């Protein structure tokens, strides 16, 4: 079986789709968003994350870190091994929950993702994906219950400046995904220092009949400590205040009221 490189498996998640979910974070992403809150998922290689404040200077690093100062991010797993972990939570999924494949960019590990989705579906576990939509894989997409996808910045040049890639392909893939009849939850991480064109993004999402919801997510600095632990350049943005987010949400967010099972 194909092996994938998994950064983490998060259980009892309520923020990665409907119901209670298990989120499988895969390593590797062709984007490098400056605000990324999972910077450990950008590289396609295993990495060491070092937190010096936790180091007790025991000198036993080779044996394994007992204080949590040195963390290896990335473990090779087969789809069957992922299924075994996911199945432990199956009793909690109910009708709406299941597994969400995230990252990183889960479609960057195409063969592994395909095997994992197939195994989950065969075992009665619903599947979804969180994606940048930089890739479009119709075979896998048609197997999913719904897709959560980001449109980060409307202007393509600005998008490239802050994420490393232009967004023409992403816009086109939103349109292509819309033709498959798969429910889409569209989202934008709000970075108040950037002219993201949220009004244009919202209008674009409203034009797609399968977008059941458009969400605005305030930036948070969770990724900064991880950037430091990875030895990366740290980038910090301002956290949008509550009043700013409330006004923005009232203007541009929408929810059709349809559940992901109603399209």
N, C-alpha and C positions, 0 to 999 in steps of 0.2 A: 504494500500500500504506500501511497505517496505520503511523505512526511511534511508537516508544516512547522513553521517557527512561530510559537505562541508566546506572547509577552505576558499574558495573565488571563485567568478565568475568574470573573467576578460573579458571585452568586447573589441571589435575592435582589437583583437590580430592578428598580422601578422607574428609571430614567431613560431606558434604551428601548422604548416601545411599549405596547399595551400589556397590561397584566404584570405578573411577576416573571422575571426573565433571568436567564444566565447569559452573561455577555462574554464572548470569547474574543480577546484582543489579539490580532495577528500583527507580527512585525513587518515593517516595510511600507513605505509610502513615497510616491513620486512627487508629492507636494512637500514643502517645508514651510508651513505657515508660521509666521513669527510669534503668534500667540498660542501655538499648539499646546494643549494641556496634557498631551501624551507624547512628548518628544522622544521618549524611549521606544516609540513605535515607528519612528521615521526610518531608522537604519534597517537594512535587511540582514544584519549580522547580530550575533549575540554581543551583549555589551555588559560592562561592569558599571554599576552605579555606586558611588562612594559617598557616604554621609559622615564626614569627619567628626561631627559632634557626638556620634554614637560610638566612635572607636574607643576601645578600652586598652589599646596597645598591648594586647596579649601575645602578639608575635606568632599567632597560629593561623594566619590567613590561608595558607596552603591547605590546611585541614578543613577549612570552612569557617565562615564568620559567625560567631555565636552571639554577637551583640547587634547584628542587623546593620552594621556600618558598610559592609561590602555585599552588594546584592547583584547576582547574575540575572540579567534580563534576557530572556529568550530560552525556551526549551523545545527541543524537537519532539513532536507528537504525531502519531498517526490519527486518522479520522476516528478509528475505533477507540483510541485512548481518550479523545475529546468526548465521544459519545458516552463513554463510561462515566466521566465526570458530570456531564450534562444530565444524564439519566438519574443521578442521585437527587436532583431537584424536580423530577417529573411530576411528583405528587402535588407540587405547589402551583403548577402552571395553569390549571383549570382550562377553560375554553379560550382565553385570550393570551396567555403567556407562552413562553417557549424560549428558544435560544436566539440571541442576536449576535451576528458576526460583525465585529468592528475592528478598529485598528488605531493607527495605521490605515491602510487601505486594503480591506479584505480581498478585493478582486485582484490585487497584485499577486496573491498566491492562488491563482486560478484553479489549478488541478486539485490542490488540497481542499479548497473551499467547496468545489463541486462534490468531492467524495464525502466531505463532512455533512453537507446539506442533504445528500442522498441518504446517508445513514440515519440522520435525524428524522427525516420524513418517513423512512421505512419503519421506524420505531415510534411513530405517532407523535413526534415532537414538532411543533410549528417552528418555522424559521423566518428570520428577517435579517436585514443587513443595514449597517450604517456605512455610507460611502460618499466619497467626493464626486462620484460620477465621472471621474476622469477616464474610466474604462466603461465599456458597455458590452456585457456578455448576456445575450438574450437567453441562452440555454439555462444559465443559473438563475437569472432574474425571474423567469417564468415559474420557478420552483418556490419562490418566496411568497410569504403571506403579505408582506408590505416592505417598503424601502424607506429608510430615513436618509435624506440627502441634503447636503449643504450647497447654498449659493452664497459665497462669502463677500464678494465685491462685484458690482455690476460692470464697471469699466475694466476691459481686458488688460490694458497696460498696467493699471494700478493693481489688478489681481496678480499679475506676474511679479510685480515689485514686492508684494507682501507674501506671496505663496510659492514663488518660483516657477509658476506655469501660467500661461494665458487661459482664458475661460471660454473661448469659442466652442471647444469640444464639449465642455461641461453643459453649456446652454443647449447645444444640439442633442446631447444625451438625455437631458430632461425632456425634450420634445419626443425623442424616440421612446423613452420609458413611458411617457403618457399614452402612447398608442397601444401598449401591451395590456391595459386594463388592470394594472397593479396599483393598489393604493400607495400614495406617496405622502410622507410627512416631510415637508421642506423646512429648512432652518437656516438662520443666519446668526453667527456669533457677532455680537455688537461690540465694535471697537470704536469708541467715541472720537478718537483722534483721526480717524480715517473717513474720507468721504466715500462711503460704501454704496451709495445710491439705493438705499433700502426702499424708497418709494418705487423705483423702477423694478427692483426685485419682486416686491409685493405684487405689482401690476402683472409682471410676467407669470408669477405663480397662480394668480387668479385666472389667467387665460388657459391654464392646463386643467382639464376637467377631472383628472384623477388625483390632484393635490387635495387631500382631505383636510389638511391643516398646514398653516405657515406659522412658525414659531421664531421669536427673537430671543436669543440666549445671551445674557450679559457676560462679558469677559470676566474671567477670574484668574488669579495668578498661580493656580495650582502647578502649572508647568515650570515655573521659575526655579523652584527647588530641585526639580528633576533635571533641568538644564545644567544647574550647578553640579549635581551629582554625576552627570555624564561628561563634565568638562567642556560643555558647550558655551558659546557666547550667550549671556542671559539678556533677555528682552522683556521689559515690563511695560504694560500699558495701564492706563487709569481704569479703575473699576467704575462702570457707569452707576450713577446714583439712582435711588429708587424712583424719584419723581421723573427723571429723564426716561427711564425704562417704561414707566407707566404711561407717559405721553406717547412714546414711540409705539408701544404695543397697541394703544387705543386707535392709532392711525393706520397701522400696517399689518398687524397680525390678523389672521382669520381662521375660523374653524367651521367647516361645513356641517358639523354635527354628525357626519357619517362615521361609523366605526370602520376599522380596517377590513372588516369582513363584509361590508355592505356595497362594495363596488363589483 
